[in-house]
Amino acid sequence: MAERFGVIAVCGREAAYGRALDGVVDPGVNVVPSGRELFRSVSAHLRRGEGTVVVPMTLGRDPELVADTARTLRAVPGGERAATVLAEPFGTAQHLVGWLRAAAGRVPETSALLVTAPSGDPFEDAELYRIAALVRRYGRHDLVEVAFTGGDPDPAEGVRRCRLLGAERVTLLPAGFAPPEAPEVSGAVRLPVDVAGPLVPASALRRVLAERVSDARRRWRERGDDGIATGLTAAENHGHSHTHPPGEGHDHGHGHHHGPGHTHMHQHPSADGAGQVIRSIA
């Protein structure tokens, strides 16, 4: 890779296509949505003689962002692509569970939790229910519900459900990069609604981003792995064709590209680390 390199944070719905990172990342980081803007940013770095490390800014619910980023980078002309590396995603579902549990630990036990994120496709939204179930199971709050900005149920409906289930206070926990706005809730009984967040403080976000960049550059130096081939497979197991009956494992192997003629295989555990099926909460 070129001695000089730039960092590009490519964003989807979880980061409001970049708006949620305004003023949060270091000034030298280019924040762009996927697609044409990403391609233009990579090309601009290459014209300046710089390599690029591209980090998909997902918290684990948007594998298509990773795959789409890899497809865009694959479109960079072959000779120039050698100066472009795709990093591991900013976060995984395991990270998201951990961050949400930490945030929940700062909320009084008497408050209901409403885990809130931008709506995605049905499988991304179903994943948030699973994540919320883990937050409840390993936390100290009796009531943990889910809501989607731009989806169903929306935060206002989520607050109403919490109220019907007996909550006297509700705290919105963001499962995206930007804290949600407290919704206006109609009804005879108004209950206090708090908004926690951001999920990942700015200092921690910058640190994690730097770690992803450092790991990607080291992987390229040591193994010649640009990460693109792996990224292309990120969304392959996302959808109707990828379901398991209760009790079955969730391990998969796939190849990684390490330059001409080199691949290796490894296994990925399920997002909860044990492959078990946990009932999501309604």
ZASE-655531 format. One record per residue (C-alpha): residue number from 1; x, y, z. Coordinates in pm, whole numbers, m for minus. Example, Ala and Ser with C-alpha at 12.3 -4.5 7.8 and 13.67 -1.06 7.14 Angstrom:
// residues 2
1; 1230; m450; 780
2; 1367; m106; 714
***
This chain:
// residues 282
1; 0; 0; 0
2; 112; 355; m60
3; 302; 517; 227
4; 38; 785; 249
5; m316; 672; 297
6; m658; 816; 361
7; m942; 678; 571
8; m1295; 660; 436
9; m1593; 585; 662
10; m1871; 458; 436
11; m2216; 494; 585
12; m2563; 349; 547
13; m2888; 394; 735
14; m2736; 322; 1077
15; m2526; 638; 1046
16; m2791; 838; 855
17; m2573; 802; 543
18; m2297; 1001; 713
19; m2494; 1276; 888
20; m2466; 1104; 1227
21; m2085; 1124; 1210
22; m2063; 1498; 1141
23; m1818; 1648; 1388
24; m1758; 1309; 1552
25; m1475; 1148; 1354
26; m1128; 1295; 1313
27; m1109; 1575; 1053
28; m894; 1368; 817
29; m1158; 1094; 780
30; m1379; 1119; 472
31; m1741; 1033; 558
32; m1945; 924; 257
33; m2252; 715; 169
34; m2192; 399; m29
35; m2201; 391; m408
36; m2088; 679; m630
37; m1969; 901; m344
38; m1746; 623; m217
39; m1603; 559; m565
40; m1531; 931; m611
41; m1362; 955; m274
42; m1137; 656; m342
43; m1048; 797; m686
44; m961; 1135; m534
45; m718; 972; m290
46; m559; 771; m569
47; m506; 1084; m780
48; m314; 1232; m487
49; m97; 920; m469
50; m262; 800; m150
51; m385; 455; m60
52; m718; 419; 114
53; m860; 215; 399
54; m1239; 194; 380
55; m1437; 113; 694
56; m1807; 11; 663
57; m1985; 198; 944
58; m2231; m68; 1048
59; m2307; m182; 1401
60; m2376; m534; 1276
61; m2729; m506; 1135
62; m2642; m404; 777
63; m2434; m673; 605
64; m2547; m537; 269
65; m2349; m218; 339
66; m2033; m429; 365
67; m2110; m621; 45
68; m2206; m306; m145
69; m1883; m138; m33
70; m1682; m436; m155
71; m1860; m426; m492
72; m1780; m58; m529
73; m1413; m113; m445
74; m1396; m404; m691
75; m1498; m155; m962
76; m1180; 48; m903
77; m940; m23; m1194
78; m721; m323; m1117
79; m386; m146; m1105
80; m516; 116; m867
81; m709; m130; m651
82; m383; m251; m498
83; m376; 72; m297
84; m728; 16; m159
85; m809; m197; 146
86; m1149; m284; 292
87; m1141; m298; 671
88; m1357; m511; 894
89; m1694; m346; 973
90; m1695; m95; 1258
91; m1907; m329; 1470
92; m2079; m665; 1477
93; m2399; m786; 1639
94; m2188; m905; 1932
95; m2046; m556; 1976
96; m2395; m407; 1953
97; m2522; m631; 2231
98; m2228; m528; 2448
99; m2270; m157; 2380
100; m2643; m174; 2449
101; m2591; m368; 2771
102; m2341; m106; 2886
103; m2587; 173; 2803
104; m2869; m13; 2978
105; m2653; m43; 3288
106; m2661; 336; 3322
107; m3043; 347; 3316
108; m3241; 309; 3641
109; m3403; m31; 3681
110; m3742; 132; 3722
111; m3738; 255; 3361
112; m3849; 46; 3067
113; m3600; 26; 2780
114; m3700; 97; 2421
115; m3420; m16; 2187
116; m3454; 210; 1884
117; m3283; 199; 1543
118; m3343; 303; 1182
119; m3566; 52; 1007
120; m3402; m183; 758
121; m3522; m489; 574
122; m3731; m750; 761
123; m3425; m954; 855
124; m3231; m657; 991
125; m3535; m559; 1196
126; m3580; m915; 1323
127; m3215; m911; 1427
128; m3283; m612; 1650
129; m3552; m809; 1835
130; m3297; m1085; 1898
131; m3042; m833; 2020
132; m3298; m669; 2249
133; m3385; m1012; 2391
134; m3020; m1062; 2484
135; m3006; m718; 2647
136; m3309; m810; 2858
137; m3191; m1162; 2940
138; m2850; m1052; 3064
139; m2959; m721; 3213
140; m3164; m599; 3508
141; m3460; m436; 3333
142; m3785; m628; 3327
143; m3927; m452; 3023
144; m3727; m415; 2699
145; m3912; m326; 2381
146; m3808; m242; 2024
147; m3900; 46; 1791
148; m3784; 162; 1449
149; m3747; 513; 1316
150; m3918; 504; 980
151; m4067; 165; 1055
152; m4328; m28; 1253
153; m4357; 5; 1545
154; m4222; 357; 1548
155; m4089; 512; 1872
156; m4424; 669; 1961
157; m4597; 332; 1930
158; m4313; 171; 2123
159; m4366; 414; 2412
160; m4741; 343; 2405
161; m4674; m31; 2426
162; m4444; 23; 2724
163; m4715; 227; 2894
164; m4975; m46; 2832
165; m4735; m299; 2981
166; m4714; m97; 3301
167; m4407; 121; 3250
168; m4396; 444; 3447
169; m4090; 574; 3264
170; m3928; 486; 2928
171; m3568; 532; 2814
172; m3486; 514; 2444
173; m3161; 327; 2380
174; m3016; 402; 2034
175; m2900; 100; 1837
176; m2759; 332; 1570
177; m2494; 602; 1562
178; m2736; 890; 1628
179; m2963; 917; 1933
180; m3331; 916; 1835
181; m3556; 1207; 1916
182; m3805; 1164; 2197
183; m4142; 1102; 2029
184; m4464; 1290; 2086
185; m4705; 1043; 2244
186; m5076; 1114; 2262
187; m5302; 974; 2531
188; m5459; 1056; 2860
189; m5160; 936; 3062
190; m4823; 1091; 2978
191; m4513; 921; 3110
192; m4157; 1057; 3116
193; m3945; 960; 2814
194; m3566; 987; 2830
195; m3315; 944; 2549
196; m2983; 775; 2625
197; m2685; 808; 2406
198; m2502; 829; 2189
199; m2451; 454; 2195
200; m2077; 489; 2124
201; m1926; 811; 2264
202; m1716; 1015; 2020
203; m1385; 925; 2186
204; m1466; 553; 2175
205; m1590; 578; 1817
206; m1263; 737; 1705
207; m1064; 472; 1890
208; m1257; 179; 1737
209; m1231; 334; 1391
210; m853; 371; 1432
211; m829; 7; 1540
212; m1016; m111; 1230
213; m783; 93; 1010
214; m471; m34; 1187
215; m585; m396; 1163
216; m661; m359; 791
217; m322; m209; 712
218; m143; m480; 911
219; m344; m753; 735
220; m242; m607; 400
221; 126; m578; 493
222; 152; m925; 642
223; m75; m1129; 414
224; m158; m916; 113
225; m528; m941; 202
226; m725; m643; 72
227; m1048; m762; 237
228; m1257; m716; m78
229; m1322; m1084; m154
230; m1438; m1142; 201
231; m1657; m832; 196
232; m1835; m953; m116
233; m1971; m1250; 81
234; m2095; m1045; 378
235; m2463; m1051; 281
236; m2475; m1401; 129
237; m2634; m1558; 437
238; m2879; m1275; 500
239; m3238; m1357; 409
240; m3496; m1630; 357
241; m3242; m1886; 242
242; m3047; m1864; 567
243; m3258; m2004; 848
244; m3194; m2280; 1100
245; m3435; m2497; 1301
246; m3409; m2461; 1680
247; m3098; m2625; 1820
248; m2891; m2627; 1503
249; m2558; m2450; 1489
250; m2477; m2140; 1290
251; m2116; m2184; 1183
252; m2003; m2112; 830
253; m1674; m2120; 649
254; m1568; m1901; 363
255; m1253; m1810; 180
256; m1044; m1498; 225
257; m840; m1341; m53
258; m472; m1297; 21
259; m335; m1203; m318
260; m278; m1443; m606
261; m319; m1807; m519
262; m375; m1783; m143
263; m690; m1846; 55
264; m774; m1980; 398
265; m1091; m2081; 570
266; m1229; m1992; 910
267; m1550; m2026; 1102
268; m1783; m1756; 1233
269; m1991; m1830; 1543
270; m2345; m1710; 1576
271; m2402; m1353; 1689
272; m2477; m1454; 2047
273; m2152; m1652; 2061
274; m2316; m1986; 2131
275; m2542; m2061; 1837
276; m2846; m2090; 2058
277; m3193; m1977; 1960
278; m3341; m1718; 2193
279; m3702; m1610; 2173
280; m3737; m1244; 2081
281; m3968; m1018; 2276
282; m4276; m868; 2112
***
